[in-house]
Structure formats: structure tokens, C-alpha cells
Amino acid sequence: MSPQNQSTRPIRHRFPRRRRGAILLAILVLVVVLSYVILQFIERGLADIAGEGYYVERNRLRLEAWSAMETTLAVLADVRAINGALHAPAQGWQDPIGYAGVEPTRGMRVTIRFTDESGRLPVNLLDYNGLYLIFQDMGFEPAVCSVLTNSLLDWIDEDDEARIDGAEVAEYSRRETPHRAANRPLRNLMELAVVNGFDTHFFDEYGNPNHYFRRFQEIVTLQPVTNLNLNAVNRSVLKSLALFDDAQIDMLLEHRSGAARLGPDGGPRYFSDLSEVTALLGPLPQGARMGVSVEILRIDVSVTEGLSTFALRAVVRAGGGGGGGGAPRATGAGQVTMGGGAGGYPFVFLEIREEAPLSQGLPSPTHGRAN
């Protein structure tokens, strides 16, 4: 080959192998970093979308729950206006959605549960004898009944002087987790988990409520009930009162259940006047604070769509109306205030909460339907 031809041949540059490997590694690192950034962006975007979807879905269920609550209260007010009082769900208000002829939004299931708090004993207002009889009827030994009774009274009273078998600051300060007696009325029955005697008899070693707790929950209420509704009391409540003998208790309960439940009109039987009670049982004990009307009612509304649930719980006093407080209104997540209003609201709200978990042990009647 001639020198002339050699001079015109193109010159090829060869990079060292190490340099080529470094460039390839840099490109791979860049790809990994960009992939991570894109993945984080996508995940955050999906989270934002899911979060927005949650609030949209929550607001839909919330609107349905409040609508069901308003419908329920309207039905209760209507029945009370017709009959003069609320006595028992057998009056027709056990199915407020059906009574009002309202259909839930398509795809949603609305469940409404009632608990007549006026069929239970007001735990914060009971004296020594009243509490002792409850624990005695539950099957506890006398020594345990004394501990439970005095410890609960010490927890509720305003002083730090311990009763015999009770407990105040001196007892609780020596615990593994020191604390003091509340010295105020119970606000939640779960407080009993740290009350002397209850912590070992009403809860298991892990602090979970046992069958004694659940039975106690069916006997007492935190609400300030003044007159027991004989249409709602159970056997344990009646025995704890120590005002009726076993035969009278059986007659009263049989009047509301079993074969004797059907009244002359073919519907469930309930007492609409105290004279009906005295005709069945004889004269009531003197001073007995009893009636046949709902005084305080708990209403639990649950709305379910797919796997999503929204719960609304209210406790109302059935004697409201007139110039009472206005309708409740939500001011934020889980917060509700009472508003004034011309003519007032048909019930007085003692408590109202959003998204409160419903108790598994709530008694019937219940209503649920899906469209």
C-alpha cells in the first residue's frame, strides 16, 4: 500500500475500556435514580387520589347517615305526637326508614339501632344498697360485692377519704402504674379497668372486658335517668331494685314476651299507662321512680357501602321540644354543636358523635335495608 493511500485512511479513536465502563455505570445510576423519582411521584399521586377519594366517599356516607338520623327523629316526633309519648319500639318506630317510606341511596345499607337508656339504672346516681344488689345479683361473693361497691363510690365521690374495702389515692399510688381516683361521675364504663376490684373481676389479664363487664353494661347507664321505663327493663335490673318478688318479675316480663306478647289488636304488647302495670302486679312500692315512657334514647346509625362504613351516634332526651335547643350541626371532624332555632328541636341532645364504633352487644330492635 502506498504512503499516499495510508494518509487518506480515516483515523479511528479508541476509548480505553475503563472509560467506557465508567460511562455505562453512570448511565445505569441515572436510570435507577430517575426510576426511583418517578416511582415516588406515582406513589404520592396515587396516595393523593386515594385520600381525595376517601374524603369524597366519607362525605357521601356522612350525608346519608345524617339524613337517616333526621328521618329517625322525625318519626319519633310523629309517633310521640300521635300517642302522647314514646313507650316502646312496638309502637311502630322500630323501623323508622320503613315508617317514613324513605329508600336509602342505591348501593348503601342503612342500619339503625335503639337502646332505651331509661330501661337501665343510672350508675352515677346509685347508692351503696343499689350497687351492692347489682353485684350480688351478678353472683359475686359478699366480700367482693363490698369491694366493688365501695371502690366505685370512692371513684365517683369528690373526696379522697377511702371507705372500708374501697380505694382512694393512697391505694392507687402504690400500683404498678400509679394514678388517682377520678373523684367525679363515670364518663365511660371503660374507666372501670383501673378501678380497684373491677380491674380483676371485670377485665381479663390483657385489660379486655369480660362477661361480667358486658352484663354490668346491660344493667347500668351513664345517663341521668330519673324514671325507669318498665317497657325496657330486664330481669337483672328488676332484681337489683329489690322492689318486686320473682313472681311479679316473671309476670311483667311474660307480658312483654312469649305467648302473652300479642295484644288485643294482634300487635306486640307494651304498657302505655302505669295503671296497666298496677292491674298486672298490684300497687307499686311507695316512692318507686318508674314509668312506662322512654326518657333517654340512644340512636346508632350506621351506613355501609362496600367495605366503607360511617357511624353516627346520638343520645336524646325524649322530653325536649318547645323552646329547647335547636338542631345539631357539625362544625368539624367529629364535632357537633347545638344551635338555637325558632320553635326549638323536638328532642334535647345529650350526646352526639360521628364515626363512633357501634357496640357488638347493642340490643334489638334493629333495622337495615339496602337499595
BAVO-594362 format. One record per residue: residue in one letter; x, y, z of N, C-alpha, C in turn. Coordinates in steps of 0.05 Angstrom, whole numbers, plus 5000, padded with zeros to 4 digits. Last residue first. Example, Ala and Ser with C-alpha at 12.3 -4.5 7.8 and 13.67 -1.06 7.14 Angstrom:
BEGIN
S525749555142527349795143525850015157A526448865156524649105156526449345156
//
This chain:
BEGIN
N338849865982337349905957339049805933A338149546044339949646022338249665997R336949616112335949556086337949676065G335549486180337549516159336349456132H334449576247333349596220335549636200T333049286310334849396290333449416264P331149326380330649276352332749406334S336848926402334848996382332849186395P342649186437340249026434338549106410L349549146425347249306426344749136421G354448906424352448786441349948956443Q358149156394357148906384354848796400S357349856385357849626403356649376391L360450216332358050106345358649876362P364850756338364450476333361950376347A363151386312363551226336363050936331E362551756271364451536267365051396293E360552296314360852176288362951956288R355852396367358552346358358552226330I352452706419352452636391355252616381E348352776476350852686465350452636435L343553006486345352976509348152906499F338953406455341253236450343053236475V332153396461334553516472336853316468F327653446405328953296426331353446436P325553796367323653626381324953456404Y328254466376328454206364326654016379G325055126369326654916382326554656367G322555586354320855356359322355126371A328255786321325455856327323855606331G334255586352332455586329329655656338G341155456365338555556372336755536348G345054856361344355126352341655206362M350454506387347654546387347054826378T355654176349354654366368351654396366V360553676340357753766334356953966356Q365953366309365053556328362253656320G368153036270367352916295366353106316A370953556240371153266240370453166268G366154086249368753986241368653686244T361154216263362954436260365754346251A354454016251357253936252359054186247R348954146293350354186267353254126271P342353996318345353986320346554036292A337054476326338154226314341154226315G336554806390336054766361337254516352G333654696455335854746437335154686408G326854906469329354776474331454846454G321655086472323855286468326555166472G318954506448318354776457320654956451G323453946462321354096447320954366458G324353356502325053616492322753746477G323952846524322153056534322753326524A327652486508325152496493323252716503R334252636496332152636517329452676504V338852236460336952456461335052416485V344952106432343352046456341452286460A347551836372346352056387344851946411R352451686324351151606349350051856363L354251436263353351676277351751586301A359151176218357351136241356751406254F360550886156360451136172358451106193T364650446119362450486139362750756152S366450066062366650316077364150346095L366149646029367749606053367849856070G359749786006362149626001363549566027E357450216051357450186022360050036016T353350356107355450186095355150176065V351950716164351550706135353950556123S348650706225350950616210350250596180V346551016283346050996254348750906241D343550946344346050886329345350846300I340951276398340451206369343151176355R338251226461340751226445340051126417L334051616501334251416480336951456465I330551736560333051786545333551556526E325151586568326151836577328651916562V319451266547322351296542323151576551S314751056598315551216574318551226572V312750876644312350696621313150846595G316250896707314350996687314150796665M318650996774318150836750316050956732R320951036831321151226808321051056782A317450896888318850776865318650966841G314551076930316951216924318451106900Q311850446947311750736951314550856945P311149966894312350046920312350346923L304749926862307649956861308650036888P299449456869300549726875303549726874G299548946818298649056843299949326847L300948766768302748696790301648776817L296648916733298048666730299548576755A295049406749292949206745294248926743T299849676748298649616775296449406772V300449716693302449576709301249496736E296150026678296349766667298349596683S297450506703295150356713295050066702L301450726673302150576697299850416709D300750596603299950746627300650586651S302450266565302050546557301250716580F306549706557304949866576304850156566Y305449276501307149446517305349606536R305348746454304148876477306249036492P304948726383306448686407305248856430G298148616355300948716355302348666382G292948466360294748286345297548376344D289948766393289948846365291848676348P290948546443288248506431288148576401G297848316436295648456449293048406434L302647836446300647946427298348066442R305447636490306347886478304248006459A304447156513302947386523303547646509A308146816491305346796482303747036490G313947246493312646986492309747006482S313447886528314747686511313147426510R311148226563312448346540313748136521H309147896603307248076590308448196564E313647666622311947506605309847676590L315448086655316948016631315347846612L311348096694311948336679313448266653M311647576715309147676702309747916685D316847566736316047376715313547476700I316347956776318247996754317547816731Q312647706810311947956796313748006773A315647266827313147216812312347466797D319947496854320447346829317947306813D318048156876318847886880319047746853F320848816873318948616864319848336871L324949116891322249216897320149016889A330349066879329348936904326549046911L333349236837331649436851330649336877S335548786817337248966831335749186846K331248556790332248426814334048616831L330848926747328648896766329548766792V335848846722335149106732332949076753S335348306707337448386725336848656738R331048316670330748176696332848266716N330448986642330848696641330748576669V326149516619327849396640328049096635A322449716583325149666573326949526594N317649856605317549726579320349636569L318750146649318149866653317849716627N323650606653321550526635321050226638L325050976711325550736695323150676678N326651636717324451446719325051216700T331751876710330251916735327951726739V338251816684335451726683334151766710P343152076661341752146686338752076685Q347451556634345651776631344051826656L350351106638351651346647349851596646T347050526663347450726643348850966655V346749806675347150086683347450266659I346049306651344449376675344449676680E349549216611346649186604344849266627Q354349256637353649456616350749446608F354448796666354149046680353249266661R355448446623352848426638352348686653R360548606609358348626589355648606603F363348486655363248756646360848786627Y362747926656361748086678361348376670H365547766610362647746611361347896634N370648286603369648016603366648006605P374948736567372448686582371548396581N382048686572379648666556377148606573G386848676599385248916600382748916583Y389448206601390348386580388648646579E386847906639389547996644390648186624D380048186635382047976635384848086639F375348516679377148516656379148286658F372548476725371048556701372748566676H376148336765373648186762372148246736T380548686764381048396765378548226760D378449196761380649126744381248826743F374749226802373749196774376049106756G378449276845376549066844375449016816N379549966831380149736848377849536848V379750156763378450186789378849926806V381350116712383350206731382150246759A376849966684379249806681381449876700L372950336688373050136708375449956707E373050636642374550736665374850526686M369250416610371950306607373850416628L364750716617364950476633367750346631N365651406623365751176605366150926622R364951746663364351846637364351626616L362851746731363951596708363051726682P363652346770362052136758363451996735R369752406808367652526792365952296780N374652196825373052366843371052536826A378451856803377452076787376052286804A384151676841381351636836380351886821R390551666807388751756828385851676821H396251226797394251416788392551496812P401850826777400450996797398451186783T402550226758402150476744400550656762E402849906803405049896784404950146765R400350286860400150096838402550106820R400350646899402250426903402050226880S396451006888399151106885401250876888Y391650746902392450756874395350846869E391550816958391550546946392650556917A391551376964393551216978393850936966V387051546935389651606925391851436938E382650996948383051276940385951306933A377950476956380650556947380650846939G374550037003374650206979377550276972D374249767050374349597025374449767000I371650347076372550077083372149907058R373450917035371550757050372850487058A378151437037377451167027375351037046E377752087018377551917042376451647033D377852486981380052286980380052107004D371552676950373652686970375752466965E367452616913369252846909371552846929D365851956885365552186903367752386900I367651556848365751756839365552006858W371151226875371951336849370151576841D368051086919370451246923371351376897L364350766892363451006905365751196911L367750356875366350516855365350776868S369350146925371350246906370050426885N364449966946365950186959368050306941T363049556908361249776915362850016926L367449206907366549336883364849576889V367649046962369949176949369049326924S362548806968363349036985365649196972C362848386932360848596928361548846944V366848086957367448216931365448436925A364147917002366548077005367248216979P359747616979359347866994361848036997E361247406911361147366940360847626955F357047526853359447556868359047496898G352447496821353547256831356147276847M349447916806351347816786352747566795D346848056852345347916832347147796810Q351148326875350148086888348547916867F351548766843353748576844352948316856I346549006855347248936827349448726827L346749096910344848906899345448816870Y350749496911351249226924349349016913L348149926887350449806874350949526885G344050026925343449976897345749836882N346850116972345049886970344449816941Y349850596960351150346968349350096963D346450906904347650906930348850626936L346951176837346250966855347750986882L348551536799346551636819345851416840N351651296762352851526777350951636799V348350926739350550836756351651056773P341750866731343851076729346151026748L339550266701339950416726342150616723R335250256643337550176658337950356682G331550446610330950186620333250076637S333250916589331550936613330550666622E335850776543337550816567335750836592D334350376495332850536514334450556540T337450386436337850296463336350476482F336850206368335850356390336650226416R339850266304339550116328338650306351I339750216235339050386257338550206282T343350206175342550046198342050236222V343350216106342950376130341950206153R347450126051345849986072345750156097M347550325983348250376011346350216029G345750245932348250135939349050165968R342150855929342750595917345550505924T340151115992341551155966342350885955P334150846021336950926022338050965994E327651106019329450906009332251006010V322351216064324751316052326551086043G317751146095317651086067320051196051A317651196149317651446134317451396104Y317850656163315550826172315351076155G322850506143320450396131317950556138I325950796179326250836150323750736135P324450616230323850886222324050936192D322450126260323350136232322850416221Q320450216309322850036308324050036279W315950506315318350656308320850476308G311450236332311850266303314450406295Q310950096383309050296374309350336344A315149776396312849646385310649836377P318950086421319150066392316649936379A315250436472316950216463316950206433H313450976483313450756503315450536496L313051656478314451416467314551206489A306651986478309251916490310451686474G302352116447302752266471305352216484N301351896398300751736421301151876448I302652306361300252146358299452016384A307552506379305252696376302652546374R310652046377310152176403307752366401V310851966322309551766339308851886366D313652436308310952386297309452186315A318552376333316852606340313952566331L320351916307319851916336318052146344V320852126255318951906260318251896290A324852506263322252596253320052376259L329052176277327952366297325252466289T329751896229329051756253327851946274T331252316194328752166189327852026214E336052466218333852656217331252516212M338951986209338452076236336152276237A339051976153337651756167337051836196S342152426144339452416133337852206148W346952276168345452496179342552496169A348251856131347851796160346252026173E348852126083346751916085346151856115L353252446095350652566087348352376091R357052036103356352216125353652356119L357551826052356451656074355551826097R359852276027357352156017356051996039N364452356057362352566058359752456047R367251896044366451946072364252146073E368251985990366651755998365551796026V371652435994369152445978367252235987Y375652216025374052436036371452476020Y377651815990376651746017374851966027G379352105946377051925943375851845969E383652365969381452525959378952355956G386851905978385952076000383552245992A387651725926386151555945385151715968I390552155906388052085894386351915913D395052135940393352375940390552315928A396951625926396151675954394251925955L398251715873396151525879395151565907G402452095880399952165865397651975871R406051785908404852015921402352105907E407251405868406151325894404751555908I409451735828406951585822405651505848F413951935854411952125844409251975839Q416751465863415751625886413551815878L417751325810416151145827415051295851I421051745794418451705780416651535797V425451655828423951915829421151875817Y427051145811426151185839424451445841S428451255758426351065763425251105791L432751615766430251705753427951525758V436351255790435351495804432851595792V437050875749436050795775434851035790V439251195708436751055704435450975730L444051355733442051565726439251435721V446550865737445851015762443751215756L447250765682445650585698444750715724I450751175668448151165656446250985672A455251035699453851295704451051295692L456650555674455750555702454250815709L458150745624455850565626454850555654I462651055638460351185626457851005628A466050655658465050865676462651005665G466950345612465550225635464450435654R470050705581467450615572465750495594R474550745613472950985609470150905600R476650235610475850335636473950575633R478050185556475850025567474850135594P479250805522480150595540477750445551F477050905455476950985484478050745500R479951035395479150825413479250925442H478651335334479551375362478451145379R481151255270479251165289480351195317I482051635213483251565238481051485258P481451435144480451565168481651455194R486851485098485151305113484151445138T490651805072487751885069485951695085S495551575082495051845094492051925092Q495551115052495551095082494751365094N496051295001493551175010493351155040Q501251475002499151664997496451555006P504451025010504251225032501951415028S501050444984502750684981502450865005M501749765000500050005000501850255000
//
